[in-house]
Amino acid sequence: MRLKTKYGMVVSGHRDATKAGMKILKKGGNAIDAAIATASTLAVVIPNMNGLGGDSIALWYDAKKNKVKVINGSGKSPIKASKKYFKSIGLKKIPQRGPLSISIPGVVHAWETSLKKYGKKNFKEVLKDAINFAEKGITINKYLKDFLEGKVYKSLIKNNKNLSSIFGEKKIFKIGSKIKQKNLAKTLRILSKDGAKSFYKGKLSKIIVEDIKKQGSIITETDFKNHLTLIQKPIVTNYYKKKVYTAPPNSQGLALLILCNLFQNINKKSEKINLYSYFKNKKIAFNNRDFYCIDPTISKINFKKIKDLKKNIYFKKKDYKKNISGDTSTLVVVDKHGNAVSWVQSLFEEFGSGIVSSRTGVILHNRLYLEKIDNSINYLKPNKRPFHTLCPSIVSNGKRCDLTIATPGDHGQPQTIFQILHHVYKNNIQIQKAIDLPRVRHNSANTILVEKNYLDKFNYKKKDKILKIYKYKKKNRIFGGVTAIKINSNKTLSRGADKRRNCY
């Protein structure tokens, strides 16, 4: 199939990253080549949200085979990490930040694995823009300025010279000024020459382990050597005559499919979903998610029975903070042949663990933080992939890819994507308008978060009164930052770039 586009389309969370992907498409690269160029550039230009020390989970749609594959670039917990270990050092839970919140970073291995398996270009070609921005500097925009002047960054650098030496410790940061990441540029150059083996089985891994061990990490060189990217089958469900694909556990993609199953029998067309129904169905979806979405080797889910996962599974679980917004980067690509990618990568929270390998410029994520060391049904185990909020998605009409979509937003990712699918496939709304519409989000207890205008013309019922409504006065990044590309019936492309974040 040949689409009506000269090269294809890229949508990502940053202008420079999108341009990097387009350069590769114009040089004859396919969707996966463009995705890795975009992803590696994102890792440099939005350094607080993602990086080489993080994870990724992605979907690849092969237009020739009409098949979707999952690229699971999440890393495992350290071999030494166990309930027994954490309790032996006097901890009742895994720290939110610091050296003990780190699991093995998987994104670099996923980049190379994707290129070798599905791409046409090599590491050297696709890493050019990432190296350039690391070496010559990234420009401080309003978003980065606000973050660097905010409370989170100030608390992270309070006793952390490794981080502040890269990004500064000023009270005021000037828009338009540059931040250079010289050591990260050197690391990227080594990767472009020697490949991912240097990051996992060579001099880079040796340096990273040495650097973070000095700061209290229990990760070893063996942990790095044992890492592999998983190529998996997606999980899928039917939704309004379309097939919705997402990643299996340890991704939370299951929650998206359950939401689709629970809502698609509602006949009434409406831009605004009934809040009580949303509250009830979201709880069912997320309770199933919390039970099943763990390391794929130990998850007990029967993928053939996804449609039947409507029961509520009750067990004590952690409430999610109201102010979590999800510090993740996403991108989507469609090339001229109809191949498509939905890619999500993350440090989990802003600058992740806050731990930096200063000699490589790599900042390590804090993905292990969500793992439990109490007596929960699902708890931390050594050498297992932890639960992941990353939730890429692709929609097919049976004959070809119809939509590729992704969003940041931690626990809000499946919620946001479901609402976009509801607008596009139930209400026949154009993709950009669907993204612009106000959204709803539930985190914990009976509080529902809504954006401005969501409640306009909304009919309350008595049962809705149990909900506490928290209204945002304007569109807010807590509701995600959707990147999407729709392939239309006439083979043209429509883009979706969310104004809530810096999507382009």
SULNORBEL-V482211 format. One record per pair of residues at least 12 apart in sequence whose C-alpha atoms are under 6 Angstrom apart, sorted by the first residue. I is the first residue (numbers start at 1). J is the second residue. If there is no record, write none. Layout:
BEGIN
i=<I/I>
j=<J/J>
END
This chain:
BEGIN
i=<1/2/2/3/3/4/4/5/7/7/7/8/8/8/9/9/10/10/11/11/11/11/12/12/12/12/12/13/13/14/14/14/15/17/17/17/18/20/20/21/21/21/30/31/31/31/31/31/32/33/36/37/37/40/41/45/48/48/49/49/49/49/50/50/53/53/53/53/53/54/54/54/54/54/55/55/55/55/55/55/55/56/56/56/56/56/57/57/57/57/58/58/58/58/58/58/59/59/60/60/61/61/62/63/63/69/70/70/70/70/71/72/72/73/73/73/73/74/75/75/75/75/76/76/76/76/76/77/77/77/77/78/78/78/79/79/81/82/82/83/93/94/96/97/98/99/99/100/101/101/101/102/102/102/103/109/110/123/124/131/134/134/134/135/135/135/136/137/137/137/138/138/139/139/139/140/140/140/141/145/162/162/183/183/184/184/187/200/200/201/208/211/234/234/234/235/242/242/243/243/244/245/245/246/246/249/249/249/250/250/250/250/250/250/251/251/251/252/252/253/255/255/255/256/258/276/284/287/294/295/295/319/320/320/325/325/326/326/326/327/327/327/328/328/329/329/330/330/330/330/331/342/342/342/347/348/352/352/353/353/389/392/393/402/402/403/403/404/404/405/405/406/406/407/407/407/408/408/409/420/431/432/438/438/439/446/446/447/447/447/448/449/450/451/451/451/452/452/452/476/477/481/481/481/482/483/483/484>
j=<337/336/337/336/491/491/492/336/25/26/336/334/335/336/333/334/332/333/331/332/483/504/330/331/483/503/504/502/503/502/503/504/504/38/41/42/38/37/38/34/37/38/335/333/334/335/339/340/119/119/111/126/127/130/130/138/350/351/327/328/347/350/346/347/105/362/363/364/365/105/107/346/347/365/73/74/105/106/107/345/346/73/74/107/344/345/71/72/73/344/70/71/342/343/344/392/341/342/340/341/339/340/339/338/339/233/231/232/233/234/231/229/230/106/107/110/229/106/104/105/106/385/103/104/383/384/385/103/382/383/384/219/382/383/382/383/382/381/382/373/373/369/369/353/353/216/217/217/366/368/369/365/366/368/368/196/229/192/192/185/180/181/185/180/182/185/180/178/179/180/178/179/176/177/178/175/176/177/175/173/356/358/360/361/360/361/360/224/225/225/357/357/246/247/248/248/396/397/395/396/395/393/394/392/393/293/294/296/293/294/295/296/387/388/388/389/390/293/389/391/285/286/289/414/285/464/312/313/387/384/385/444/443/444/409/478/408/409/410/348/349/350/346/408/344/345/343/344/406/407/343/392/404/405/365/367/365/366/365/366/410/406/405/486/487/485/486/484/485/483/484/482/483/480/481/482/480/481/480/434/496/496/451/454/451/467/468/467/468/469/469/470/471/471/472/475/472/473/474/500/500/498/500/501/498/496/497/496>
END
